[in-house]
């Protein structure tokens, strides 16, 4: 659907020739893994039973979603505006992660208010940690995309 200005961009990585479409496959597989992590957390109540599970999911989910959003922004021409430097990539990702994390935390609070029987940890410290992890995950996701796609474009 979207293409780079160069018709066929290939790079030498992992001992062979890889196309930019391999990156999209990696992102789709990562999205599936995150969906499974979240579904397992909800269905098996892993967020409460395994202490670091909540933190892992609150880092990896924004990383994945921001990586996908960053790829779409990057490939649709936003490279110069949002990814002109490492700092801008990190800031773009951090802001996307922060917005997503705050939206999710507000959704959690709303769920607890609407359905009092739901067991959600919503103390202020948990919320603050979740927002920080979402922000960090977003920054890492955007930087990862910036690094990967810059390498692809240079070859």
Backbone torsions as a table, in degrees:
resi	resn	phi	psi	omega
1	UNK	NA	-62.9	176.3
2	UNK	-96.2	143.4	179.8
3	UNK	-131.1	154.7	173.9
4	UNK	-75.5	160.6	177.3
5	UNK	-55.9	-38.7	176.1
6	UNK	-78.6	135.4	-174.3
7	UNK	-62.1	-54.8	-179.9
8	UNK	-123.1	110.7	177.6
9	UNK	-106.0	124.9	176.9
10	UNK	-129.2	156.2	178.1
11	UNK	-137.9	155.6	175.9
12	UNK	-93.8	114.2	-179.6
13	UNK	-151.6	149.6	177.1
14	UNK	53.3	33.8	174.7
15	UNK	81.1	10.2	179.9
16	UNK	-157.5	-174.5	179.2
17	UNK	-90.0	131.8	179.8
18	UNK	-128.2	142.2	177.2
19	UNK	-98.9	167.0	179.8
20	UNK	-65.4	-21.1	-179.9
21	UNK	-70.9	-20.6	174.5
22	UNK	-62.5	-33.4	178.9
23	UNK	-62.8	-41.2	178.6
24	UNK	-64.8	-37.2	176.8
25	UNK	-62.2	-42.5	177.4
26	UNK	-59.9	-44.2	-179.4
27	UNK	-65.7	-39.4	178.3
28	UNK	-64.7	-43.3	178.0
29	UNK	-64.5	-38.6	177.1
30	UNK	-65.5	-38.9	177.0
31	UNK	-62.9	-42.6	176.8
32	UNK	-62.6	-41.8	178.9
33	UNK	-62.4	-41.9	179.3
34	UNK	-66.9	-38.9	177.5
35	UNK	-62.6	-40.8	177.9
36	UNK	-66.2	-42.9	177.2
37	UNK	-58.2	-46.3	-179.3
38	UNK	-67.4	-44.2	179.7
39	UNK	-62.6	-43.2	178.4
40	UNK	-63.6	-39.0	178.4
41	UNK	-60.8	-41.7	-179.9
42	UNK	-73.5	-48.9	-172.9
43	UNK	-71.7	-35.2	-177.1
44	UNK	-102.9	6.7	179.8
45	UNK	55.2	41.2	-177.4
46	UNK	-73.8	-23.0	-179.4
47	UNK	-61.9	-33.6	179.5
48	UNK	-92.4	-32.6	-173.3
49	UNK	-81.8	-31.6	-179.0
50	UNK	-113.9	108.8	-171.7
51	UNK	-50.2	-48.8	-176.7
52	UNK	-83.6	-1.2	-175.7
53	UNK	-59.7	-46.3	179.8
54	UNK	-59.0	-43.9	-178.7
55	UNK	-67.2	-41.7	178.9
56	UNK	-60.8	-47.8	-178.7
57	UNK	-65.6	-37.7	179.4
58	UNK	-71.8	-12.5	173.5
59	UNK	-96.2	-47.3	-173.3
60	UNK	-72.3	-36.6	-179.1
61	UNK	-63.9	-50.9	176.4
62	UNK	-63.4	-35.7	176.8
63	UNK	-55.4	-48.2	-178.5
64	UNK	-66.6	-48.7	-177.2
65	UNK	-65.6	-39.1	178.1
66	UNK	-71.3	-34.7	176.1
67	UNK	-62.0	-41.7	177.9
68	UNK	-66.5	-47.2	178.5
69	UNK	-61.4	-40.5	-179.9
70	UNK	-65.7	-38.9	177.1
71	UNK	-62.4	-43.3	178.6
72	UNK	-64.5	-42.6	177.8
73	UNK	-63.5	-46.9	-177.7
74	UNK	-60.2	-47.9	-175.0
75	UNK	-76.0	-18.2	179.7
76	UNK	-95.6	11.9	173.8
77	UNK	106.3	2.7	-179.2
78	UNK	-85.3	8.5	-177.0
79	UNK	-57.4	-47.3	-176.5
80	UNK	-71.3	-30.9	-177.7
81	UNK	-79.9	-42.6	-171.4
82	UNK	-109.2	-17.4	-174.6
83	UNK	-129.0	31.6	-178.1
84	UNK	-71.6	-19.4	177.1
85	UNK	-148.5	166.6	178.0
86	UNK	-60.0	-40.9	-179.4
87	UNK	-62.5	-43.8	179.5
88	UNK	-65.6	-37.4	177.3
89	UNK	-63.3	-45.4	178.7
90	UNK	-62.8	-43.1	179.3
91	UNK	-66.3	-42.0	177.6
92	UNK	-59.8	-48.5	179.8
93	UNK	-64.3	-40.7	179.1
94	UNK	-63.0	-41.6	179.7
95	UNK	-66.9	-42.2	176.7
96	UNK	-62.6	-42.6	177.9
97	UNK	-64.5	-40.4	179.5
98	UNK	-64.4	-45.9	179.1
99	UNK	-61.4	-45.5	179.0
100	UNK	-64.3	-41.4	-179.0
101	UNK	-65.9	-42.8	178.5
102	UNK	-64.7	-42.6	178.9
103	UNK	-60.9	-42.6	-180.0
104	UNK	-65.9	-42.9	-179.9
105	UNK	-64.1	-38.5	175.5
106	UNK	-64.2	-38.0	176.6
107	UNK	-63.4	-41.9	177.4
108	UNK	-60.7	-45.3	179.2
109	UNK	-61.6	-42.5	178.4
110	UNK	-61.7	-42.9	178.3
111	UNK	-61.4	-42.9	179.9
112	UNK	-63.4	-38.8	-180.0
113	UNK	-71.2	-38.7	-178.9
114	UNK	-76.8	-35.5	-177.4
115	UNK	-127.0	85.8	-175.4
116	UNK	-58.4	-21.9	-179.0
117	UNK	-76.7	-13.0	-179.0
118	UNK	-73.1	133.7	-179.5
119	UNK	-93.2	92.3	177.8
120	UNK	-118.5	129.2	174.5
121	UNK	-78.1	108.0	-178.8
122	UNK	-122.2	26.6	175.2
123	UNK	-67.1	156.2	-176.7
124	UNK	-55.0	-38.9	-179.6
125	UNK	-65.3	-43.1	178.3
126	UNK	-62.0	-42.9	179.3
127	UNK	-63.0	-44.5	179.8
128	UNK	-63.1	-42.7	179.0
129	UNK	-64.4	-43.1	179.2
130	UNK	-61.2	-41.2	179.2
131	UNK	-67.1	-41.5	178.2
132	UNK	-64.0	-42.0	179.0
133	UNK	-66.2	-38.4	176.6
134	UNK	-64.0	-40.4	178.2
135	UNK	-65.3	-45.4	179.0
136	UNK	-65.0	-42.7	177.9
137	UNK	-61.1	-40.4	177.5
138	UNK	-63.3	-42.9	179.5
139	UNK	-62.9	-44.0	179.9
140	UNK	-65.4	-41.5	179.3
141	UNK	-61.3	-44.3	179.6
142	UNK	-67.7	-40.9	179.7
143	UNK	-65.9	-38.5	177.8
144	UNK	-60.6	-45.6	178.3
145	UNK	-64.3	-44.9	179.7
146	UNK	-59.0	-46.5	179.2
147	UNK	-61.9	-48.5	-176.0
148	UNK	-65.3	-49.1	-176.1
149	UNK	-73.8	-28.9	172.6
150	UNK	-65.0	-39.8	177.4
151	UNK	-63.1	-40.6	-179.3
152	UNK	-65.4	-43.7	-177.0
153	UNK	-68.1	-31.6	-177.0
154	UNK	-73.2	-22.1	-174.6
155	UNK	-86.5	NA	NA
